Amino acid sequence: MSKTDLIIIGGGAAGLMEGCAAGELGLKALVLERKAKPGRKLLMCGNSRCNLTTNISEDRMIQMFGDPVGAFLDPALRAFTPSMSQRWFAGNGLKTVVKTGNKVYPHMDRAADVLNLFTDLLRDQNISLACSSVVQSLEKTTDGFRVTTDNFVVESKYVLIATGGVSYPKTGSVGDGQEWAKKLGHDLETYRSGLAGFEVEPAVIKDRVGKIYEKVTVDVFSNGKVIGQTRGVFEIEKWGVGGTALTDASRIVARHHLKNYVLKVNKFDGTAEEIRPINTRALKEAMVTVGGVTLSEISFKTMESKKMPGLYFAGEVMDVDGPTGGYNLQAAFSTTRLAVAAVGKRLGKKGYPETRAPEPRYSSRKRAPSRQRRR
Ligand SMILES: Cc1cc2nc3c(=O)[nH]c(=O)nc-3n(C[C@H](O)[C@H](O)[C@H](O)COP(=O)(O)OP(=O)(O)OC[C@H]3O[C@@H](n4cnc5c(N)ncnc54)[C@H](O)[C@@H]3O)c2cc1C
């Protein structure tokens, strides 16, 4: 049995960034990932183009998350802001570009470039990434935690759970982290579909499948009151209605636990249509999970459990979700960097650069050398 400073469970957006941040701090860390390759969901992000973050201020971002998530994320988003995120990627050799709606993408529009950047940094910083390592259990020991996989057992004083939500389970996020948290005394918020489309009566989509309405606003009404408004695209799909304006509306429905609601779609040409959905699409089809480890049991200043010192959370395993547009990855990056900063502090690491972007590792005009060439 070996020991390391920090065990990170989950090699997705949060876990990979955590490994990189641990490396920046000079920590010994081990990332455990159940799949044969890390970052399966990351590769799907933004239709494989990866909408990394937004080009708006942290104040606006916090406001857009809405409470309770915005209030919880406040210190994390101020410690690693959306602009720091852009600088961090650029400083590590991946230029980003801002597109419509303030969405930030890697300049070649390839999610794979983001994943390669993470794995290159882990390798360069001697952070171990163990794939095909399904963590079966997480237990408390007298001075830390024991993590058991199918093939080995490892212990550490500090563990970070970054196992994601429960949507798109084929990517590896199936709710294990939430179950361990529950066994270790945490409450879970019920899972709901966030950022999903809506199933509707056939009459709503009849003769319109494939039609896209740009620049719509959607008012979410419940009991005669507007609960929220979204804007973006409205698309008629085979299975129902979707598009960014509708998926964002599903998050409002989930966050407010709405049962009876109407969506009023205001179109660019001045017309409007009212839709009374049958249901939000199934959670496995949602882009994010609303629900997860209860926020009141996690310190928003450090991401450490209030119930189990030494245990940290990052990303979607918590009851954290945001609208479309790069909010969810930014939340994963900011929460995970806040967590590693706290672990670093506990281990006596001074001068953690969480609020500064590192100096460029490569010329900003050149792309980082490919993995093969650098090996
Ligand atoms: C289709 C789609 C498109 C999206 N597009 C965007 C976008 O463009 N911009 C954006 O901001 N957000 C987007 N999101 C949301 C974003 O992908 C997630 O919010 C983000 O990936 C959450 O990061 P995470 O690290 O918390 O979880 P994940 O990325 O899900 O990573 C969790 C990891 O933990 C591993 N794991 C789970 N259990 C175990 C275990 N027992 N042992 C070992 N490993 C385990 C999983 O295999 C997985 O790799 C999108 C989501 C989807 C589904």
The ligand as an SDF file (V2000), in Angstrom:
LIG
                    3D

 53 58  0  0  0  0  0  0  0  0999 V2000
  -23.1780   16.4920  -24.2470 C   0  0  0  0  0  0  0  0  0  0  0  0
  -22.6120   17.4580  -23.2250 C   0  0  0  0  0  0  0  0  0  0  0  0
  -22.0820   18.6500  -23.6450 C   0  0  0  0  0  0  0  0  0  0  0  0
  -21.5820   19.5710  -22.7070 C   0  0  0  0  0  0  0  0  0  0  0  0
  -21.0220   20.7190  -23.1450 N   0  0  0  0  0  0  0  0  0  0  0  0
  -20.5130   21.6100  -22.2490 C   0  0  0  0  0  0  0  0  0  0  0  0
  -19.8370   22.7880  -22.6900 C   0  0  0  0  0  0  0  0  0  0  0  0
  -19.5950   22.9860  -23.8820 O   0  0  0  0  0  0  0  0  0  0  0  0
  -19.4250   23.6660  -21.7290 N   0  0  0  0  0  0  0  0  0  0  0  0
  -19.6040   23.4350  -20.3870 C   0  0  0  0  0  0  0  0  0  0  0  0
  -19.2250   24.2910  -19.5900 O   0  0  0  0  0  0  0  0  0  0  0  0
  -20.1780   22.2930  -19.9530 N   0  0  0  0  0  0  0  0  0  0  0  0
  -20.6170   21.3840  -20.8380 C   0  0  0  0  0  0  0  0  0  0  0  0
  -21.1730   20.2020  -20.3890 N   0  0  0  0  0  0  0  0  0  0  0  0
  -21.1850   19.9350  -18.9340 C   0  0  0  0  0  0  0  0  0  0  0  0
  -19.7730   19.4840  -18.4750 C   0  0  0  0  0  0  0  0  0  0  0  0
  -19.3210   18.4710  -19.3350 O   0  0  0  0  0  0  0  0  0  0  0  0
  -19.8110   18.9560  -17.0520 C   0  0  0  0  0  0  0  0  0  0  0  0
  -20.4110   19.9080  -16.2050 O   0  0  0  0  0  0  0  0  0  0  0  0
  -18.3800   18.6630  -16.5490 C   0  0  0  0  0  0  0  0  0  0  0  0
  -17.8030   17.6630  -17.3610 O   0  0  0  0  0  0  0  0  0  0  0  0
  -18.3850   18.1960  -15.1020 C   0  0  0  0  0  0  0  0  0  0  0  0
  -17.0730   17.8680  -14.7620 O   0  0  0  0  0  0  0  0  0  0  0  0
  -16.7780   16.8130  -13.6090 P   0  0  0  0  0  0  0  0  0  0  0  0
  -15.3040   16.6260  -13.5870 O   0  0  0  0  0  0  0  0  0  0  0  0
  -17.4760   17.2210  -12.3830 O   0  0  0  0  0  0  0  0  0  0  0  0
  -17.4790   15.4610  -14.0930 O   0  0  0  0  0  0  0  0  0  0  0  0
  -17.1240   14.5280  -15.3460 P   0  0  0  0  0  0  0  0  0  0  0  0
  -16.5530   15.3370  -16.4350 O   0  0  0  0  0  0  0  0  0  0  0  0
  -18.3620   13.7460  -15.6060 O   0  0  0  0  0  0  0  0  0  0  0  0
  -15.9850   13.5830  -14.8210 O   0  0  0  0  0  0  0  0  0  0  0  0
  -16.1870   12.6210  -13.8200 C   0  0  0  0  0  0  0  0  0  0  0  0
  -15.1810   11.5040  -14.0220 C   0  0  0  0  0  0  0  0  0  0  0  0
  -15.1810   10.6570  -12.8830 O   0  0  0  0  0  0  0  0  0  0  0  0
  -15.0160    9.3200  -13.3240 C   0  0  0  0  0  0  0  0  0  0  0  0
  -15.5620    8.4050  -12.3130 N   0  0  0  0  0  0  0  0  0  0  0  0
  -16.8430    8.3050  -11.9010 C   0  0  0  0  0  0  0  0  0  0  0  0
  -16.9660    7.3300  -10.9750 N   0  0  0  0  0  0  0  0  0  0  0  0
  -15.7140    6.8040  -10.8020 C   0  0  0  0  0  0  0  0  0  0  0  0
  -15.1880    5.7490  -10.0030 C   0  0  0  0  0  0  0  0  0  0  0  0
  -15.9650    4.9860   -9.1880 N   0  0  0  0  0  0  0  0  0  0  0  0
  -13.8510    5.4670  -10.0690 N   0  0  0  0  0  0  0  0  0  0  0  0
  -13.0360    6.1960  -10.8880 C   0  0  0  0  0  0  0  0  0  0  0  0
  -13.5020    7.1900  -11.6860 N   0  0  0  0  0  0  0  0  0  0  0  0
  -14.8120    7.4940  -11.6330 C   0  0  0  0  0  0  0  0  0  0  0  0
  -15.8210    9.2800  -14.6200 C   0  0  0  0  0  0  0  0  0  0  0  0
  -15.4510    8.1890  -15.4350 O   0  0  0  0  0  0  0  0  0  0  0  0
  -15.5130   10.6410  -15.2340 C   0  0  0  0  0  0  0  0  0  0  0  0
  -14.4050   10.5840  -16.1070 O   0  0  0  0  0  0  0  0  0  0  0  0
  -21.6470   19.2690  -21.3050 C   0  0  0  0  0  0  0  0  0  0  0  0
  -22.1740   18.0400  -20.9040 C   0  0  0  0  0  0  0  0  0  0  0  0
  -22.6380   17.1360  -21.8420 C   0  0  0  0  0  0  0  0  0  0  0  0
  -23.1790   15.8190  -21.3640 C   0  0  0  0  0  0  0  0  0  0  0  0
  1  2  1  0
  2  3  1  0
  2 52  2  0
  3  4  2  0
  4  5  1  0
  4 50  1  0
  5  6  2  0
  6  7  1  0
  6 13  1  0
  7  8  2  0
  7  9  1  0
  9 10  1  0
 10 11  2  0
 10 12  1  0
 12 13  2  0
 13 14  1  0
 14 15  1  0
 14 50  1  0
 15 16  1  0
 16 17  1  0
 16 18  1  0
 18 19  1  0
 18 20  1  0
 20 21  1  0
 20 22  1  0
 22 23  1  0
 23 24  1  0
 24 25  2  0
 24 26  1  0
 24 27  1  0
 27 28  1  0
 28 29  2  0
 28 30  1  0
 28 31  1  0
 31 32  1  0
 32 33  1  0
 33 34  1  0
 33 48  1  0
 34 35  1  0
 35 36  1  0
 35 46  1  0
 36 37  1  0
 36 45  1  0
 37 38  2  0
 38 39  1  0
 39 40  1  0
 39 45  2  0
 40 41  1  0
 40 42  2  0
 42 43  1  0
 43 44  2  0
 44 45  1  0
 46 47  1  0
 46 48  1  0
 48 49  1  0
 50 51  2  0
 51 52  1  0
 52 53  1  0
M  END
$$$$
